[in-house]
Amino acid sequence: MPKRYFAKTKKSGSGAAMVVVALLLLLAVAAGAAYLFWNGRPAILGHSSIDLDAAQKTLDEAAALVAHSDFPAAAEKLKPVLKLGDPVLTPRAIILQADADAGAGNADAALKSLEQAVSDYRTSTEYPALTARYAQQLEKAGRKDEARNHYQSLRDNAPAAYRAAGITGLGRLKEAEGDLVAARDLYRAALEAAPWGSPEWNQAADPLGRLNIALIFAPAATPESRYYAIEKGDSVTSIGIKLNTTQGLLLRANNMTDTTRLTLGARLKYTPKDFSIVIERSTCQLFLSDNRGLFKRYHVGLGMPGHETALGKYTIGNKQKDPTWFKPGAGPVTSGDESNELGTRWMPLVPAEPNLPADLGIHGTIHPETVGSYSSHGCARLSNTEVEELYDLVVRSTPVTIVDKYVPGDPAAAPATDSPAATPIETVTQAATPSK
């Protein structure tokens, strides 16, 4: 017996009534169709003829104009997409328009358009992106409590990438309040939530690195820091060897110089770390990691065409401050000479695999404008400020892996299994003839 979804009732004249109702419904549908045809026809036909690929190309062109600070041209470019009312492309255009308005100094217009958009596009797949951008504008306008509410909503309800944007926003608010440890932890959580290398990941990576550096070099205690009581016969060098840390980190974290006299029983702050380095050749990036993941991301200059930086596994050799550069085909170029291509620090890369070059290293540069490009003869170059920072973080024998594309967890990027134990020994001997 077939299943019955509606019970039948027997009423006099019910069949005639149903016929009347059906006729009325048909008339209503016909009338509505006629109205839409005659009154909504241009809009409907216009929308159905939209070339979505062309609209997306327009958005890409507008984004490039915003990136180059050509805000009036970007605003003009966005006009047709803003008029579409498309549930995906129009919210994206609104975000770009807000960026153009804010860049041109019209923050109020940016805030107003975003506020309207989060109301109008609640069912759009772009709603989390709108919310994230609106919260950022609220934050910039000083309306931090409202911004916090939106960031918390993203953290609790949005897909992973936008959840990361919400967590990063909460981190910025904590950093503004001066709670650097809480902010650092939020940036790290955002990094873990976002896909590696995504825009949301990039928004968290640099703030995380900045705070990691600030906390490890500052005298104030952190949850990870430890203290060492100075004993008779200690020196900064011997303490560094005992603790497997660098002299530079001990000096920075305790507001000392290399001439500071040590006081028996005084306590020195240090932070135990087991660092590793991955250099990604395809993007000219250096990733410094600890056991929690990324510690800081640096941009580096790498080998130019014909002198490509050799892929493989290495370890850091004897580090040198203010190295002398033995320029191929010429005499030694001493430290401080304006033509010394090594800058202020030299960290040689010792091959941990066969058939790798023995003349590569990580060093500073007298041409900071070349950092981030393929500009060297094979070495990795950083600005002098950043190479001095890295020098004070990593000890000798720290593993370094150079890959074309870094995929976290890929065995190809893992440190060499037969790398020697890390040691903080530093030298002031002259550098060999490196590929600069």
C-alpha positions in Angstrom: 0.0 0.0 0.0 1.6 3.4 -1.0 2.7 5.7 1.8 0.3 8.6 2.4 1.8 12.0 3.3 -1.4 13.9 3.6 -4.6 12.6 5.0 -7.7 12.9 2.8 -10.8 14.6 4.1 -14.2 14.2 2.6 -16.0 17.5 2.4 -18.9 18.5 0.2 -17.8 20.5 -2.7 -14.1 20.0 -1.9 -13.3 19.0 -5.5 -14.8 22.2 -7.0 -12.9 24.3 -4.4 -9.6 22.8 -5.3 -10.2 23.5 -9.0 -10.8 27.1 -8.2 -7.7 27.4 -6.1 -5.6 25.8 -8.8 -6.9 28.2 -11.4 -6.1 31.2 -9.1 -2.6 29.9 -8.6 -2.0 29.6 -12.3 -3.3 33.1 -12.9 -1.0 34.5 -10.2 2.0 32.7 -11.6 1.2 34.0 -15.1 0.8 37.5 -13.9 4.1 37.4 -12.0 5.9 36.0 -15.0 4.5 38.8 -17.2 5.5 41.4 -14.7 9.1 40.1 -14.5 9.3 39.8 -18.2 8.2 43.4 -18.9 9.6 45.2 -15.9 12.7 43.1 -14.9 13.7 41.9 -18.4 16.6 44.3 -19.0 18.2 43.5 -15.6 17.6 39.8 -15.9 19.0 39.6 -19.4 21.9 41.9 -18.5 22.9 39.7 -15.6 22.7 36.5 -17.5 25.0 38.0 -20.1 27.8 38.9 -17.7 31.2 37.5 -18.6 32.3 36.4 -15.1 35.8 35.7 -16.4 36.1 39.2 -17.7 34.8 40.5 -14.4 37.4 38.5 -12.5 40.1 39.9 -14.8 38.8 43.4 -14.0 39.2 42.6 -10.3 42.7 41.4 -10.8 43.6 44.5 -12.7 42.1 46.7 -9.9 44.0 44.8 -7.3 47.2 45.5 -9.2 46.4 49.2 -9.3 45.7 49.2 -5.5 49.0 47.4 -4.9 50.7 50.2 -6.9 48.8 52.9 -5.0 46.9 54.1 -8.1 43.7 54.4 -6.1 41.7 56.7 -8.5 42.3 54.3 -11.4 41.4 51.3 -9.2 38.1 52.9 -8.2 37.3 53.6 -11.9 38.1 50.1 -12.8 35.8 48.6 -10.1 32.7 50.5 -11.0 31.1 47.9 -13.4 31.8 45.1 -11.0 30.3 47.0 -8.1 27.1 47.4 -10.1 26.7 43.7 -10.8 25.2 42.6 -7.6 27.0 39.3 -8.0 27.1 37.4 -4.7 30.8 36.6 -5.1 32.4 39.1 -7.4 30.7 42.2 -6.0 31.8 41.6 -2.4 35.4 41.2 -3.7 35.0 44.5 -5.5 33.7 46.1 -2.3 36.8 45.0 -0.4 39.1 46.4 -3.1 37.2 49.6 -3.2 37.6 49.9 0.6 41.3 49.3 0.2 41.4 52.1 -2.5 39.4 54.4 -0.3 41.5 53.8 2.8 44.7 54.2 0.7 43.5 57.5 -0.6 42.8 58.7 2.9 39.0 58.3 2.9 38.7 55.8 5.8 35.2 56.8 6.5 34.0 55.8 3.0 35.8 52.5 3.4 34.2 51.8 6.7 30.7 52.8 5.5 30.8 50.6 2.3 32.1 47.6 4.3 29.4 48.1 7.0 26.7 48.0 4.3 28.3 45.0 2.6 28.3 42.8 5.7 24.6 43.5 6.0 23.8 42.9 2.4 25.8 39.8 1.7 25.3 37.7 4.8 24.5 34.6 2.6 27.5 35.1 0.3 30.5 32.8 0.4 32.5 36.0 0.6 30.9 37.0 3.9 33.9 35.9 6.0 36.2 37.9 3.9 34.0 41.0 4.2 33.8 40.5 7.9 37.6 40.3 8.2 38.1 43.4 6.2 35.4 45.3 8.1 36.9 44.3 11.4 40.3 45.6 10.3 38.7 48.9 9.3 37.0 49.1 12.7 40.3 48.4 14.4 42.0 51.2 12.4 39.2 53.6 13.3 39.8 52.9 17.0 36.6 50.9 17.5 38.5 48.0 19.0 35.6 46.4 21.0 33.5 46.1 17.8 36.5 44.8 15.9 37.2 42.3 18.6 33.6 41.0 18.4 34.0 40.4 14.7 37.4 38.8 15.1 36.0 36.4 17.7 33.1 35.5 15.5 35.6 34.7 12.7 37.7 32.6 15.1 34.7 30.7 16.3 32.6 30.2 13.2 34.5 30.8 10.0 36.3 28.4 7.7 39.9 27.7 8.6 41.6 30.5 6.5 39.2 33.2 7.8 39.4 31.8 11.3 43.2 32.5 11.0 42.4 36.1 10.0 40.2 36.5 13.1 42.9 35.1 15.3 45.5 37.4 13.7 43.2 40.3 14.4 42.9 39.3 18.1 46.7 39.1 18.2 47.1 42.6 16.9 44.7 43.9 19.6 46.7 42.0 22.3 49.9 43.4 20.9 48.4 46.9 21.0 47.6 46.3 24.7 51.2 45.4 25.4 50.6 41.7 26.1 53.3 40.4 23.7 53.3 36.8 24.9 49.5 36.5 24.4 49.8 38.2 21.0 52.7 35.9 20.0 50.7 32.9 20.9 47.7 34.1 18.9 49.9 34.7 15.8 51.2 31.2 16.2 47.7 29.8 16.4 46.7 31.8 13.3 49.7 30.3 11.4 48.7 26.8 12.4 45.1 27.4 11.2 46.0 28.9 7.8 47.3 27.0 4.8 51.1 27.4 4.5 51.9 30.4 2.3 48.3 31.6 2.0 47.5 35.3 2.4 46.1 34.6 5.9 49.3 32.7 6.7 51.4 35.7 5.5 49.5 38.1 7.6 50.5 36.2 10.7 54.0 35.1 9.8 55.8 38.4 10.0 54.2 39.6 13.3 55.0 36.2 14.8 58.6 36.5 13.8 58.8 40.1 15.1 57.5 39.2 18.5 59.6 36.0 18.8 62.7 38.1 18.3 61.5 40.8 20.7 60.8 38.2 23.4 63.9 36.1 23.0 66.2 39.2 23.1 64.4 41.1 25.8 65.5 40.8 29.5 61.9 40.2 30.6 61.0 36.6 31.4 58.8 34.5 29.1 57.2 31.1 29.6 60.1 29.6 27.6 63.0 31.4 29.2 65.4 30.0 31.8 68.1 31.4 34.1 71.7 30.5 34.7 73.6 31.5 37.9 77.1 32.6 37.1 79.8 30.4 38.6 83.5 30.9 39.4 85.6 30.8 36.2 82.6 31.4 33.9 82.9 33.6 30.8 80.2 34.4 28.2 81.9 31.9 25.9 82.0 29.1 28.4 78.4 29.8 29.5 77.3 29.6 25.8 78.9 26.3 25.4 77.3 24.9 28.6 73.9 26.1 27.6 74.2 25.4 23.8 73.3 29.0 23.0 75.1 31.9 21.4 77.1 34.6 23.0 75.1 37.1 21.1 71.8 35.9 22.5 73.2 35.9 26.1 74.5 39.5 25.6 71.3 40.8 24.0 68.9 39.1 26.5 70.8 40.5 29.5 71.6 44.0 28.3 75.3 43.2 28.2 78.3 43.9 25.9 81.3 41.7 25.3 83.2 43.9 27.8 80.7 43.6 30.7 82.2 42.0 33.8 80.3 39.0 35.1 79.3 39.0 38.8 79.5 35.7 40.7 75.9 34.4 41.4 74.2 36.8 39.1 71.5 35.3 37.0 71.5 35.4 33.2 68.4 34.9 31.1 68.5 32.5 28.2 66.0 30.7 26.1 66.8 27.1 25.1 66.3 26.6 21.3 67.0 23.9 18.8 66.8 25.8 15.6 66.8 24.5 12.0 66.9 26.5 8.7 65.1 25.9 5.4 65.9 28.1 2.4 63.3 28.1 -0.3 65.0 28.8 -3.6 61.8 29.5 -5.6 60.7 32.4 -3.4 64.0 33.7 -1.9 62.8 33.0 1.6 64.6 31.6 4.7 62.5 29.9 7.3 64.0 29.7 10.8 62.1 27.1 12.9 62.2 25.7 16.4 60.3 22.8 17.9 57.0 24.7 17.7 57.3 25.5 14.0 58.2 28.7 12.3 60.1 31.1 14.4 60.8 33.8 11.8 60.7 34.2 8.1 63.5 36.1 6.3 63.9 37.3 2.8 67.2 36.5 1.2 69.1 37.1 -2.0 70.1 33.9 -3.8 72.1 32.8 -6.8 71.5 34.5 -10.1 71.0 32.5 -13.3 74.1 30.5 -14.0 75.0 30.6 -10.4 71.9 29.0 -8.9 72.1 28.2 -5.1 72.7 24.5 -4.9 69.9 22.4 -3.4 70.8 20.0 -0.6 71.6 19.6 3.1 74.2 21.5 4.9 75.2 22.6 8.4 76.5 25.9 9.6 80.3 26.0 10.1 82.5 28.3 12.2 80.7 31.6 12.3 82.6 34.9 11.8 82.0 38.5 12.7 83.2 41.2 10.4 84.8 38.7 8.0 87.6 39.4 5.5 86.5 38.6 1.9 89.0 36.9 -0.3 87.7 38.2 -3.6 88.4 35.7 -6.5 91.2 37.1 -8.6 92.1 39.9 -6.2 93.5 40.4 -2.8 91.7 40.3 0.5 89.0 42.8 1.2 89.0 43.7 4.9 86.0 44.2 7.2 84.6 47.6 6.9 85.7 48.1 3.3 82.8 49.4 1.3 83.5 46.8 -1.3 83.4 43.8 1.1 80.5 41.8 -0.4 80.1 39.7 2.8 78.8 42.5 5.0 79.1 42.2 8.7 78.6 38.4 9.2 79.6 35.1 7.6 78.2 31.7 8.3 79.6 29.0 6.0 77.4 26.2 4.9 79.3 22.9 5.3 77.9 20.2 3.0 76.2 17.3 4.7 75.7 15.4 1.5 78.1 14.5 -1.3 78.7 16.6 -4.4 77.6 19.9 -2.9 79.7 23.1 -3.2 81.9 23.9 -0.2 82.1 27.7 -0.8 78.5 28.7 0.0 77.4 30.6 3.1 74.9 32.9 4.7 76.1 36.5 5.0 75.3 40.2 5.0 75.6 42.5 2.1 76.6 46.0 1.0 73.7 45.9 -1.5 70.5 45.6 0.7 68.3 46.4 -2.3 69.2 43.0 -3.8 67.8 41.0 -0.9 64.8 39.1 -2.1 66.0 38.6 -5.6 68.4 36.3 -7.5 71.4 38.5 -7.1 74.3 36.5 -5.7 76.8 33.9 -7.0 75.2 31.2 -4.9 75.2 32.3 -1.3 72.2 33.5 0.7 72.5 37.2 1.5 70.5 39.1 4.1 70.6 42.8 5.1 73.3 43.4 7.7 70.7 44.0 10.5 69.0 40.7 9.8 72.1 38.6 9.3 73.4 39.9 12.7 70.1 38.9 14.3 70.2 35.4 12.7 73.9 35.1 13.7 73.0 35.7 17.4 70.2 33.0 17.2 71.8 30.0 15.6 74.8 28.0 16.8 77.5 26.2 14.8 76.3 22.9 13.3 72.7 24.2 13.0 71.2 22.2 10.1 70.3 24.0 6.9 68.3 22.5 4.0 68.0 24.3 0.6 65.0 23.2 -1.4 63.2 24.6 -4.5 59.8 24.5 -2.9 59.3 24.0 0.8 56.4 21.7 1.9 56.2 21.4 5.7 56.6 17.8 6.7 58.3 16.8 3.5 61.3 14.5 4.3 63.3 16.3 1.6 63.3 19.4 3.9 64.3 17.5 7.0 67.7 18.1 8.5 70.5 15.7 7.6 70.3 12.6 9.9 74.1 12.5 10.3 74.5 16.2 11.1 76.9 16.8 14.0 75.6 17.9 17.3 75.1 21.7 17.4 77.7 23.7 19.3 77.9 27.5 19.9 81.6 27.8 19.1 82.3 31.0 17.1 85.5 32.1 15.5 87.1 35.3 14.3 89.3 33.7 11.7 89.4 34.9 8.1 86.8 33.6 5.7 87.7 31.3 2.9 86.9 32.4 -0.6 83.1 32.1 -0.7 80.6 32.4 -3.5 79.2 35.8 -2.5 
